[in-house]
Amino acid sequence: MSRAATPPRSTPATQNDPLTPEQVKQFEIHRLKARARQRELEELAAEKQASTSLNANNKRPLGVTSATSTSPTQPGKPKKLQRDSRLGTYFEYDLSKMVNSKGGFLVEDDKEIDEATRRKEQEREKQRALQSLEPPIFLDNERNPKCVECGTVDIDHTFHKIFKCLVCKKCQNEIPEKYSLLTKTECKEDYLLTDAELRDQELMPHLLKANPHKSTFANMMLFLRCQVEDFAWKKWGSPEALDIEYERRTAEKKKKKNRKFEEGLRDLRRRTKEGVWQKRQDAEHKHVFGPSVREPDGTSKQICHECGFTVEFEEI
């Protein structure tokens, strides 16, 4: 029999044979994967040992909770707080959606304010900004305007531009009976001026301010007291004539108020009397008598079917 021949042994690769770039890439990938796997195993072993081991106080040591932990204290997105019924009724506002209305209030975006209102507010801001522009200051001190009270050059340019009045801030505070500002309502009630007179910028200069009640309202109009008094004295003749007219209007208002109160009182009395009389009329019983019955003594009587009231009479 013939014997099968053993194939020749393959010659192993020597260490001097160079590696191909693909082999180098695969070796590097496997090395990095093995190192990452080894690091994960070491972290798991350390966490397990830390969770099972106790410190000197027989407590678990402090540690950082991982993001993948199922612990209720795990880091991540905070849960929304539940509404507490003991606090009663309250409103929740998202401050990230608030809009600064520049009137002392915060309003929510796209709520209580629309584009038209926003444009009106911007227009009012432009009007106020034009009034607050300050003129340039000259290096020559003689060319700069001076306060009529104390002579300083540090005047209030807003008063100079709007009211054509040269006065500084200090004198405004020290002489309020002359340089204080009055509102439109005060001018109408105390000096008996009309809306047409107060709205005329040339006749009665006024300063525009943002309305403190609501930013969407019209600008507040402020007037200089000395100018308002001068105009009122010319209109009514003298301060005494203004006082007489004020007292006359006050008395007239009081009469109208008393007349209205008396009319309401009379109407209330009339309606009260009518109501009581109607109730009495409704409560009054109306007898319903039956046919008359003649008695043996010659008298006749009738009996009410509802209440039993009897009426005796003689028939002729």
C-alpha positions as semicolon CSV with decimal commas, in nm:
position;residue;x (nm);y (nm);z (nm)
1;M;0,000;0,000;0,000
2;S;0,113;0,349;-0,071
3;R;0,123;0,591;0,225
4;A;-0,013;0,942;0,203
5;A;0,255;1,201;0,213
6;T;0,244;1,468;0,484
7;P;0,229;1,816;0,336
8;P;0,532;2,030;0,414
9;R;0,518;2,260;0,718
10;S;0,453;2,622;0,635
11;T;0,734;2,858;0,716
12;P;0,627;3,086;1,004
13;A;0,656;3,457;0,962
14;T;0,958;3,603;1,128
15;Q;0,960;3,907;1,352
16;N;1,143;4,098;1,088
17;D;0,846;4,077;0,845
18;P;0,683;4,426;0,828
19;L;0,310;4,468;0,919
20;T;0,069;4,608;0,672
21;P;-0,116;4,937;0,750
22;E;-0,445;4,746;0,782
23;Q;-0,298;4,515;1,045
24;V;-0,158;4,810;1,241
25;K;-0,503;4,974;1,236
26;Q;-0,677;4,660;1,363
27;F;-0,419;4,613;1,642
28;E;-0,471;4,972;1,759
29;I;-0,853;4,939;1,756
30;H;-0,842;4,617;1,962
31;R;-0,598;4,775;2,209
32;L;-0,825;5,077;2,268
33;K;-1,134;4,857;2,311
34;A;-0,954;4,639;2,564
35;R;-0,837;4,942;2,762
36;A;-1,189;5,094;2,768
37;R;-1,336;4,762;2,880
38;Q;-1,077;4,732;3,154
39;R;-1,154;5,087;3,274
40;E;-1,528;5,011;3,292
41;L;-1,464;4,697;3,496
42;E;-1,243;4,891;3,737
43;E;-1,511;5,163;3,785
44;L;-1,784;4,904;3,849
45;A;-1,565;4,726;4,101
46;A;-1,483;5,052;4,279
47;E;-1,854;5,152;4,297
48;K;-1,949;4,812;4,430
49;Q;-1,677;4,821;4,693
50;A;-1,770;5,177;4,795
51;S;-2,140;5,089;4,826
52;T;-2,076;4,781;5,039
53;S;-1,797;4,918;5,258
54;L;-1,879;5,134;5,561
55;N;-1,682;5,421;5,707
56;A;-1,575;5,475;6,069
57;N;-1,926;5,598;6,162
58;N;-2,082;5,281;6,022
59;K;-2,231;5,483;5,733
60;R;-2,199;5,458;5,357
61;P;-1,929;5,689;5,223
62;L;-2,025;5,991;5,014
63;G;-2,006;5,949;4,640
64;V;-2,110;6,105;4,312
65;T;-2,431;5,964;4,163
66;S;-2,385;5,875;3,800
67;A;-2,625;5,990;3,531
68;T;-2,726;5,631;3,453
69;S;-2,821;5,557;3,812
70;T;-3,184;5,483;3,904
71;S;-3,153;5,673;4,230
72;P;-3,417;5,944;4,290
73;T;-3,133;6,193;4,344
74;Q;-2,978;6,129;4,004
75;P;-2,877;6,439;3,809
76;G;-3,086;6,545;3,513
77;K;-3,392;6,751;3,431
78;P;-3,563;6,865;3,755
79;K;-3,918;6,750;3,804
80;K;-4,198;7,007;3,815
81;L;-4,311;7,093;4,165
82;Q;-4,661;6,990;4,258
83;R;-4,914;7,263;4,343
84;D;-4,970;7,287;4,718
85;S;-5,340;7,328;4,798
86;R;-5,260;7,493;5,131
87;L;-5,125;7,802;4,953
88;G;-5,466;7,884;4,807
89;T;-5,511;8,041;4,464
90;Y;-5,199;8,178;4,299
91;F;-5,069;8,237;3,947
92;E;-4,758;8,098;3,783
93;Y;-4,560;8,322;3,547
94;D;-4,279;8,227;3,311
95;L;-4,024;8,507;3,353
96;S;-3,849;8,403;3,031
97;K;-4,159;8,516;2,837
98;M;-4,199;8,848;3,016
99;V;-4,159;9,177;2,828
100;N;-4,034;9,496;2,990
101;S;-4,303;9,753;2,916
102;K;-4,083;10,034;3,064
103;G;-4,379;10,154;3,267
104;G;-4,308;9,978;3,596
105;F;-4,497;9,662;3,500
106;L;-4,412;9,322;3,352
107;V;-4,651;9,181;3,096
108;E;-4,643;8,843;2,927
109;D;-4,535;8,818;2,567
110;D;-4,825;8,818;2,318
111;K;-5,067;8,890;2,601
112;E;-5,230;9,221;2,701
113;I;-5,019;9,391;2,436
114;D;-5,035;9,380;2,058
115;E;-4,837;9,529;1,775
116;A;-5,047;9,846;1,749
117;T;-5,006;9,914;2,121
118;R;-4,633;9,853;2,092
119;R;-4,606;10,109;1,810
120;K;-4,798;10,368;2,013
121;E;-4,567;10,312;2,309
122;Q;-4,259;10,354;2,089
123;E;-4,401;10,679;1,948
124;R;-4,459;10,814;2,299
125;E;-4,102;10,718;2,393
126;K;-3,970;10,914;2,092
127;Q;-4,169;11,221;2,198
128;R;-4,025;11,203;2,551
129;A;-3,672;11,145;2,415
130;L;-3,691;11,456;2,194
131;Q;-3,777;11,665;2,498
132;S;-3,487;11,531;2,705
133;L;-3,212;11,626;2,455
134;E;-2,960;11,862;2,614
135;P;-2,797;12,150;2,421
136;P;-2,416;12,178;2,396
137;I;-2,210;12,353;2,663
138;F;-1,973;12,632;2,555
139;L;-1,619;12,661;2,689
140;D;-1,678;13,032;2,736
141;N;-1,872;13,055;3,060
142;E;-2,032;13,385;2,958
143;R;-2,213;13,220;2,666
144;N;-2,379;12,954;2,882
145;P;-2,726;13,032;3,026
146;K;-2,745;13,089;3,402
147;C;-3,007;13,024;3,667
148;V;-3,226;13,328;3,733
149;E;-3,234;13,253;4,106
150;C;-2,874;13,167;4,201
151;G;-2,672;13,243;3,884
152;T;-2,523;12,894;3,838
153;V;-2,467;12,749;3,489
154;D;-2,586;12,405;3,602
155;I;-2,942;12,467;3,485
156;D;-3,212;12,213;3,410
157;H;-3,205;12,190;3,030
158;T;-3,546;12,019;3,023
159;F;-3,707;12,321;3,191
160;H;-3,516;12,552;2,959
161;K;-3,629;12,369;2,646
162;I;-3,992;12,301;2,741
163;F;-4,088;12,592;2,968
164;K;-3,823;12,845;2,853
165;C;-3,730;12,880;3,218
166;L;-3,369;12,915;3,339
167;V;-3,355;12,741;3,677
168;C;-3,135;12,475;3,837
169;K;-3,238;12,162;4,022
170;K;-3,146;12,309;4,358
171;C;-3,371;12,611;4,315
172;Q;-3,656;12,388;4,197
173;N;-3,643;12,198;4,526
174;E;-3,597;12,511;4,740
175;I;-3,878;12,713;4,573
176;P;-4,160;12,461;4,511
177;E;-4,431;12,730;4,524
178;K;-4,291;12,864;4,196
179;Y;-4,115;12,580;4,010
180;S;-4,311;12,270;4,110
181;L;-4,494;12,070;3,843
182;L;-4,872;12,032;3,830
183;T;-5,071;11,758;3,664
184;K;-5,350;11,819;3,417
185;T;-5,614;11,723;3,674
186;E;-5,477;11,972;3,928
187;C;-5,482;12,251;3,670
188;K;-5,844;12,179;3,583
189;E;-5,970;12,145;3,941
190;D;-5,764;12,413;4,122
191;Y;-5,725;12,677;3,849
192;L;-6,042;12,603;3,648
193;L;-5,864;12,563;3,313
194;T;-6,014;12,375;3,018
195;D;-5,875;12,084;2,813
196;A;-5,838;12,301;2,501
197;E;-5,625;12,552;2,690
198;L;-5,404;12,286;2,846
199;R;-5,343;12,098;2,519
200;D;-5,213;12,407;2,340
201;Q;-4,833;12,373;2,360
202;E;-4,770;12,738;2,269
203;L;-5,028;12,870;2,513
204;M;-4,948;12,631;2,799
205;P;-4,612;12,448;2,760
206;H;-4,616;12,104;2,919
207;L;-4,371;11,823;2,985
208;L;-4,456;11,467;2,879
209;K;-4,392;11,178;3,119
210;A;-4,479;10,809;3,105
211;N;-4,816;10,735;3,263
212;P;-4,752;10,577;3,606
213;H;-5,082;10,387;3,604
214;K;-5,023;10,189;3,283
215;S;-4,766;10,214;3,006
216;T;-5,029;10,181;2,732
217;F;-5,213;10,494;2,855
218;A;-5,143;10,837;2,708
219;N;-4,844;11,035;2,834
220;M;-4,888;11,235;3,153
221;M;-4,882;11,615;3,101
222;L;-4,698;11,826;3,361
223;F;-4,719;12,206;3,382
224;L;-4,500;12,463;3,557
225;R;-4,681;12,618;3,854
226;C;-4,573;12,979;3,794
227;Q;-4,685;12,968;3,429
228;V;-5,019;12,810;3,522
229;E;-5,082;13,078;3,786
230;D;-4,992;13,362;3,548
231;F;-5,230;13,227;3,284
232;A;-5,507;13,175;3,543
233;W;-5,468;13,531;3,680
234;K;-5,499;13,672;3,327
235;K;-5,802;13,456;3,252
236;W;-6,000;13,530;3,570
237;G;-5,860;13,877;3,638
238;S;-5,702;13,822;3,981
239;P;-5,651;13,550;4,242
240;E;-5,952;13,681;4,436
241;A;-6,173;13,648;4,127
242;L;-6,052;13,291;4,083
243;D;-6,139;13,214;4,446
244;I;-6,488;13,360;4,399
245;E;-6,544;13,153;4,085
246;Y;-6,412;12,844;4,260
247;E;-6,649;12,894;4,555
248;R;-6,942;12,955;4,318
249;R;-6,873;12,632;4,129
250;T;-6,824;12,441;4,452
251;A;-7,158;12,569;4,585
252;E;-7,326;12,483;4,255
253;K;-7,188;12,131;4,268
254;K;-7,305;12,096;4,626
255;K;-7,655;12,214;4,530
256;K;-7,672;11,970;4,242
257;K;-7,555;11,690;4,467
258;N;-7,815;11,777;4,735
259;R;-8,087;11,810;4,471
260;K;-8,000;11,472;4,329
261;F;-7,996;11,319;4,677
262;E;-8,339;11,466;4,761
263;E;-8,485;11,341;4,434
264;G;-8,354;10,995;4,503
265;L;-8,490;11,008;4,858
266;R;-8,834;11,116;4,736
267;D;-8,834;10,841;4,478
268;L;-8,737;10,588;4,745
269;R;-9,017;10,708;4,974
270;R;-9,270;10,695;4,691
271;R;-9,169;10,343;4,594
272;T;-9,177;10,239;4,961
273;K;-9,525;10,381;5,016
274;E;-9,657;10,225;4,699
275;G;-9,509;9,894;4,798
276;V;-9,664;9,900;5,147
277;W;-10,003;10,015;5,014
278;Q;-9,997;9,742;4,748
279;K;-9,910;9,480;5,007
280;R;-10,198;9,599;5,226
281;Q;-10,434;9,594;4,932
282;D;-10,323;9,244;4,842
283;A;-10,349;9,127;5,202
284;E;-10,698;9,280;5,250
285;H;-10,970;9,016;5,240
286;K;-11,273;9,068;5,018
287;H;-11,587;8,899;5,147
288;V;-11,793;8,684;4,916
289;F;-12,150;8,678;5,057
290;G;-12,411;8,426;4,965
291;P;-12,787;8,486;4,922
292;S;-12,965;8,659;5,207
293;V;-13,153;8,439;5,454
294;R;-13,462;8,577;5,634
295;E;-13,487;8,494;6,002
296;P;-13,819;8,441;6,193
297;D;-13,771;8,769;6,378
298;G;-13,789;8,956;6,047
299;T;-13,416;9,028;6,009
300;S;-13,205;8,902;5,721
301;K;-12,841;8,800;5,720
302;Q;-12,567;8,709;5,473
303;I;-12,268;8,482;5,542
304;C;-11,925;8,499;5,375
305;H;-11,839;8,164;5,220
306;E;-11,463;8,209;5,280
307;C;-11,428;8,346;5,634
308;G;-11,777;8,296;5,782
309;F;-11,833;8,666;5,848
310;T;-12,207;8,734;5,903
311;V;-12,393;9,058;5,821
312;E;-12,739;9,120;5,964
313;F;-12,977;9,373;5,814
314;E;-13,344;9,452;5,783
315;E;-13,522;9,435;5,451
316;I;-13,783;9,699;5,383
